[in-house]
Amino acid sequence: MFDIEIKGLDELTRKLKELPEKLLQEIEVELRKAAQTLCERAKSMCTDPLIRSQINYRVFRTKSEIGVEIMAPDEAKPYLNKAFEEISPYLNDYVRQALDKALKTLAQHM
């Protein structure tokens, strides 16, 4: 009969349980960076200081979703869309889809 002892199994189990939370945190950081870049680029193209001051974002997290909301007046939409086109090739798929969804939601609310 053999006795097998696996050392570090409890530690490995603990780390695996923490992994989903760490992944969610990383996604949230990436969304925040991308939304900030998008808004900063849109602001840099906009010549109207009032419109510029109204271009903002919010990253949110619920139990089932991490997302981003873009807040801006209708006049800012061309700048946001142009900024999205410029930064889109540099984003991973999830972040690109989240920003695209936020821009479409912005269009529906205006």
Secondary structure per residue as TSV (DSSP state, phi and psi in degrees):
chain	resnum	aa	ss	phi	psi
A	1	M	-	360.0	142.2
A	2	F	-	-111.0	143.2
A	3	D	-	-110.6	126.5
A	4	I	-	-115.4	128.0
A	5	E	-	-120.0	125.7
A	6	I	-	-106.8	113.2
A	7	K	T	-84.7	139.9
A	8	G	T	86.4	4.3
A	9	L	H	-64.3	-40.6
A	10	D	H	-62.9	-41.1
A	11	E	H	-64.5	-43.0
A	12	L	H	-62.7	-43.5
A	13	T	H	-60.7	-43.1
A	14	R	H	-62.5	-44.7
A	15	K	H	-64.9	-38.1
A	16	L	H	-67.0	-34.7
A	17	K	H	-69.0	-30.8
A	18	E	H	-80.0	-17.8
A	19	L	H	-57.1	-48.0
A	20	P	H	-57.0	-40.6
A	21	E	H	-65.1	-41.1
A	22	K	H	-65.3	-38.4
A	23	L	H	-64.7	-43.0
A	24	L	H	-61.9	-39.5
A	25	Q	H	-64.2	-41.2
A	26	E	H	-64.9	-41.3
A	27	I	H	-62.9	-42.4
A	28	E	H	-61.4	-42.0
A	29	V	H	-63.2	-44.5
A	30	E	H	-63.8	-40.8
A	31	L	H	-62.4	-43.2
A	32	R	H	-62.4	-45.4
A	33	K	H	-61.5	-44.8
A	34	A	H	-67.2	-42.6
A	35	A	H	-65.1	-39.1
A	36	Q	H	-64.8	-43.8
A	37	T	H	-62.2	-44.2
A	38	L	H	-58.6	-50.5
A	39	C	H	-67.3	-40.2
A	40	E	H	-63.8	-41.0
A	41	R	H	-66.1	-43.8
A	42	A	H	-61.3	-42.1
A	43	K	H	-63.1	-37.4
A	44	S	H	-68.0	-24.4
A	45	M	H	-87.2	-21.9
A	46	C	-	-82.9	130.6
A	47	T	-	-92.5	-15.3
A	48	D	-	-89.6	115.7
A	49	P	H	-63.1	-31.3
A	50	L	H	-67.1	-46.1
A	51	I	H	-63.8	-44.0
A	52	R	H	-54.6	-43.4
A	53	S	H	-69.0	-16.5
A	54	Q	T	-98.0	2.1
A	55	I	-	-89.8	113.7
A	56	N	E	-144.0	172.7
A	57	Y	E	-143.1	163.7
A	58	R	E	-145.8	127.0
A	59	V	E	-95.3	133.2
A	60	F	E	-128.4	159.6
A	61	R	E	-143.5	126.9
A	62	T	-	-116.5	-175.6
A	63	K	S	-61.7	-32.1
A	64	S	S	-113.2	-1.0
A	65	E	-	-155.2	145.8
A	66	I	E	-119.9	132.8
A	67	G	E	-151.0	-179.0
A	68	V	E	-135.2	143.6
A	69	E	E	-120.6	129.6
A	70	I	E	-102.1	129.4
A	71	M	E	-119.1	122.2
A	72	A	-	-167.3	156.9
A	73	P	-	-72.8	163.8
A	74	D	G	-56.6	-34.2
A	75	E	G	-65.1	-17.6
A	76	A	G	-87.8	-12.0
A	77	K	H	-55.5	-44.8
A	78	P	H	-59.7	-37.8
A	79	Y	H	-68.8	-40.8
A	80	L	H	-65.6	-42.8
A	81	N	H	-64.7	-41.2
A	82	K	H	-64.8	-42.7
A	83	A	H	-62.4	-40.3
A	84	F	H	-62.3	-43.7
A	85	E	H	-59.0	-39.9
A	86	E	H	-69.2	-42.2
A	87	I	H	-91.5	-17.1
A	88	S	G	-51.7	-43.6
A	89	P	G	-62.2	-18.3
A	90	Y	G	-96.2	0.5
A	91	L	S	-100.9	150.9
A	92	N	-	-76.0	164.7
A	93	D	H	-57.0	-45.4
A	94	Y	H	-62.8	-44.4
A	95	V	H	-66.6	-42.3
A	96	R	H	-59.6	-45.8
A	97	Q	H	-65.2	-38.9
A	98	A	H	-65.7	-42.4
A	99	L	H	-67.7	-40.2
A	100	D	H	-61.0	-43.5
A	101	K	H	-62.5	-41.2
A	102	A	H	-64.4	-39.7
A	103	L	H	-68.2	-37.4
A	104	K	H	-67.6	-38.1
A	105	T	H	-65.4	-39.8
A	106	L	H	-58.1	-44.1
A	107	A	H	-63.5	-34.1
A	108	Q	H	-74.5	-27.2
A	109	H	H	-85.6	-7.4
A	110	M	-	-102.2	360.0
